[in-house]
Amino acid sequence: MKKILYSFLIVSSSVLSAQKNPSVKFAVANDIVGTVGMFNARKAIVQSSNTYKSAAGLPQGLKKYGFIAEKGLTEFKIKSGYEGLDRISLAQLNEQYGLPENTPVIIEGYEFPDTDMKIYGDMMGNVEVKDYNGKKTVFMTSSNLK
């Protein structure tokens, strides 16, 4: 009985730790993922924005981000000269934590399988390595700029 209970607790903790955060709104600028809050905090660098309500409504160039567009996705255009925000690929993030570069990364409960994808450093909050489906995986919550 204890083994069953213990197994249940392990499975439920991994499921709970990978739950999608409904308060985070993802954004993309220059093919790099950030959050709407991150760009709202830096309004001076934003040239324009376009919000898409669902993954189905994304233009062809943003279709690869459909997995994070359940609640919509905003595309930002950054003013010329301000494109130099810190960024990191998910493969580099994995490397920093001693994991294979091709290990998917979990950000706010969303699994990012393409580790060539880049994120803005401003969105990085708490980063830790946890067990996920039997593999060590980087879990990240965005900063308070959701």
C-alpha positions as CSV (number, residue, x, y, z in Angstrom):
1,M,0.0,0.0,0.0
2,K,2.8,2.4,0.9
3,K,4.5,1.7,-2.5
4,I,1.2,2.6,-4.3
5,L,0.8,5.8,-2.4
6,Y,4.5,6.7,-2.9
7,S,4.2,6.1,-6.6
8,F,1.0,8.2,-6.8
9,L,2.7,11.1,-5.0
10,I,5.7,11.0,-7.4
11,V,3.5,11.0,-10.5
12,S,1.2,13.7,-9.2
13,S,4.1,15.9,-8.2
14,S,5.7,15.7,-11.7
15,V,2.3,16.4,-13.2
16,L,1.7,19.4,-10.9
17,S,5.1,20.8,-11.5
18,A,4.5,20.9,-15.3
19,Q,1.1,22.6,-15.1
20,K,0.6,25.5,-17.5
21,N,0.5,28.9,-15.9
22,P,-2.7,30.6,-17.1
23,S,-1.4,34.1,-16.1
24,V,1.6,34.1,-18.4
25,K,1.1,35.6,-21.9
26,F,3.8,34.7,-24.3
27,A,5.1,37.1,-27.0
28,V,7.5,36.8,-29.9
29,A,9.9,39.5,-31.3
30,N,12.5,38.8,-33.9
31,D,11.9,35.1,-33.7
32,I,12.7,35.1,-29.9
33,V,10.2,34.2,-27.2
34,G,9.4,36.6,-24.3
35,T,6.3,37.7,-22.4
36,V,3.8,40.4,-23.0
37,G,4.6,41.8,-19.5
38,M,8.3,42.0,-20.4
39,F,7.6,44.1,-23.5
40,N,5.0,46.2,-21.7
41,A,7.7,47.1,-19.1
42,R,9.9,48.3,-22.0
43,K,7.4,50.3,-24.0
44,A,10.1,52.7,-25.3
45,I,11.6,50.0,-27.5
46,V,8.4,48.7,-29.0
47,Q,7.5,49.9,-32.5
48,S,4.3,48.0,-32.8
49,S,2.4,44.9,-31.7
50,N,-0.1,42.5,-33.2
51,T,-2.1,40.1,-31.0
52,Y,-3.4,36.8,-32.2
53,K,-6.3,35.3,-30.3
54,S,-5.5,31.6,-30.9
55,A,-3.0,29.2,-32.4
56,A,-5.3,28.7,-35.4
57,G,-5.1,32.4,-36.3
58,L,-1.3,32.6,-36.3
59,P,0.4,33.7,-39.6
60,Q,2.7,31.2,-41.3
61,G,5.8,32.7,-39.7
62,L,4.5,32.2,-36.2
63,K,3.0,28.7,-36.6
64,K,5.9,27.1,-34.9
65,Y,4.8,28.9,-31.7
66,G,1.3,27.5,-31.8
67,F,2.0,25.3,-28.7
68,I,2.3,28.4,-26.5
69,A,-0.6,30.3,-28.2
70,E,-3.5,28.6,-26.4
71,K,-4.5,31.9,-24.8
72,G,-3.2,34.0,-27.7
73,L,0.2,35.2,-28.8
74,T,1.5,38.7,-29.3
75,E,4.1,39.6,-31.9
76,F,6.1,42.7,-31.2
77,K,8.2,44.7,-33.6
78,I,11.2,46.3,-31.9
79,K,12.4,49.8,-32.9
80,S,15.6,49.9,-34.9
81,G,18.7,50.1,-32.7
82,Y,17.0,48.3,-29.7
83,E,17.3,44.7,-31.0
84,G,20.2,43.9,-28.7
85,L,18.2,42.5,-25.7
86,D,19.9,39.5,-24.0
87,R,18.8,36.2,-25.4
88,I,19.8,32.6,-25.0
89,S,18.9,29.4,-26.9
90,L,17.3,26.6,-24.9
91,A,20.2,24.4,-25.9
92,Q,22.6,26.8,-24.2
93,L,20.4,26.9,-21.2
94,N,20.5,23.1,-21.0
95,E,24.2,23.2,-21.4
96,Q,24.6,25.7,-18.4
97,Y,22.8,23.2,-16.2
98,G,24.8,20.2,-17.4
99,L,22.0,18.6,-19.5
100,P,22.1,17.3,-23.1
101,E,21.4,20.2,-25.5
102,N,18.4,18.5,-27.0
103,T,16.5,18.0,-23.7
104,P,13.1,19.8,-23.9
105,V,12.8,22.8,-21.5
106,I,9.6,23.5,-19.5
107,I,8.7,27.2,-19.3
108,E,5.7,28.1,-17.2
109,G,4.4,24.5,-17.6
110,Y,4.8,24.6,-21.4
111,E,7.2,22.1,-23.0
112,F,9.5,23.6,-25.5
113,P,10.8,20.7,-27.5
114,D,12.8,22.8,-30.0
115,T,16.0,23.7,-28.1
116,D,17.2,25.8,-31.0
117,M,14.5,28.2,-30.0
118,K,15.7,31.4,-28.2
119,I,14.2,33.2,-25.3
120,Y,14.8,36.7,-24.0
121,G,16.9,36.8,-20.8
122,D,14.5,39.3,-19.3
123,M,11.8,36.6,-18.9
124,M,14.0,34.3,-16.9
125,G,13.0,34.0,-13.3
126,N,13.4,30.9,-11.3
127,V,15.4,28.2,-13.1
128,E,15.9,24.7,-11.6
129,V,16.5,21.2,-12.7
130,K,13.8,18.7,-11.8
131,D,12.9,15.1,-12.8
132,Y,10.3,15.1,-15.6
133,N,9.1,11.8,-17.0
134,G,12.3,10.1,-15.7
135,K,14.7,12.6,-17.2
136,K,16.5,15.6,-15.7
137,T,14.8,18.7,-17.2
138,V,15.2,22.5,-16.9
139,F,12.1,24.1,-15.4
140,M,11.8,27.8,-15.7
141,T,9.2,30.3,-14.4
142,S,9.3,33.7,-15.9
143,S,10.2,36.7,-13.9
144,N,7.5,38.9,-12.4
145,L,7.0,40.4,-15.9
146,K,4.2,38.0,-17.0
